[in-house]
Amino acid sequence: MAVLARELLAKESVQDTLDAISAAAVDLVEGCDAAGILAVRKGRAVTLSSFGDMVETSDRLQGELGEGPCYDLARRESGERTYRITDMTRPQPHWPAYAEAARELGIGSMTGILLYTDKEDFGALNLYARRPGTFTEDIETAG
């Protein structure tokens, strides 16, 4: 993590930093198949960074549907700073339309961590796995 922190500080742009965070999540979190950073700007879901084939489609769907765990976390709808869905193959009462679309994308489990500074919320780092049960409580602590 110390090496990663030094590498992030050395990036020349915000975009390079965001892309490095998404890539590092896939490299460092066991079982993570894709990761991205979602922000909500003026009510619209915006993908700030993605690493993996399902991220942008997932973000777009959440924005179009107006529901989803990443979308809610990024706009602070729930007041939470993290979320973890261990089995996306089961119905999700909070996000029924998104959950069905996520299953079709091949998402088995998800987790997200709110990114924020002292002054503002920035967005959410979202991790995706094809397999259910990938993310445990440890990921919330690490986040």
C-alpha positions, 0 to 999 in steps of 0.5 A, spaced: 500 500 500 505 504 501 508 503 494 501 504 491 501 511 495 507 513 492 505 511 485 499 515 486 502 521 488 507 521 482 501 521 477 501 527 472 494 528 472 487 527 476 485 522 470 492 518 471 491 517 478 483 515 478 485 510 472 491 507 477 486 507 483 481 502 478 487 498 476 490 497 483 483 495 485 483 489 480 490 487 482 490 488 489 483 485 491 482 478 490 477 475 486 476 482 483 474 482 476 473 490 474 473 496 478 471 503 476 469 510 479 462 513 479 460 520 480 454 523 480 454 530 477 447 534 476 443 528 477 447 524 472 451 518 473 458 519 470 464 514 469 470 517 471 475 511 471 474 504 469 478 498 469 474 492 466 469 490 461 462 491 465 464 498 469 461 503 464 455 499 462 453 498 469 454 505 471 450 507 465 444 502 467 444 505 474 444 512 471 438 510 466 434 506 471 436 512 477 437 506 482 443 502 484 448 501 489 454 505 486 449 510 484 446 511 491 453 511 494 456 516 489 450 521 491 449 519 498 442 517 498 443 512 503 448 516 508 452 510 508 460 510 506 460 503 503 456 497 501 457 490 499 452 485 495 455 478 496 450 475 491 447 479 486 444 473 483 439 473 488 433 479 488 435 485 491 429 489 494 433 496 494 434 496 486 430 491 483 431 493 476 438 494 476 439 487 480 436 484 474 440 488 469 447 486 473 445 479 473 445 479 465 452 483 465 455 477 469 456 480 476 455 476 481 458 480 487 459 488 488 462 492 493 463 500 493 467 505 497 465 512 498 471 517 496 471 523 499 475 529 502 474 533 508 470 538 504 466 534 499 464 527 496 468 525 490 464 519 488 465 511 489 470 506 487 466 500 485 469 493 485 465 487 481 466 480 481 463 475 476 462 470 482 458 471 488 461 471 495 467 474 493 467 480 497 467 479 505 467 484 511 475 485 510 474 489 504 469 494 508 475 495 513 480 496 507 476 501 504 
